[in-house]
């Protein structure tokens, strides 16, 4: 997603103990609803799977 888009929010988190890093981006409409969510995770399988699940959970939330 375009990080310069004012409707896009970007977060970055990492776990120093194991080296996992996750970038999460959400797109929010005028009503404050999350219409789109994407992730990029560098790490173990469980980190990637939980990142994917998080993007599915947040879609449609306010």
Secondary structure, DSSP 8 states (H G I E B T S, - for coil): --TT-TTEEEEEEEETTTTEEEEEEEEE-TTS-EEEEEEEEES-HHHHHHHHHHHHHHTT--
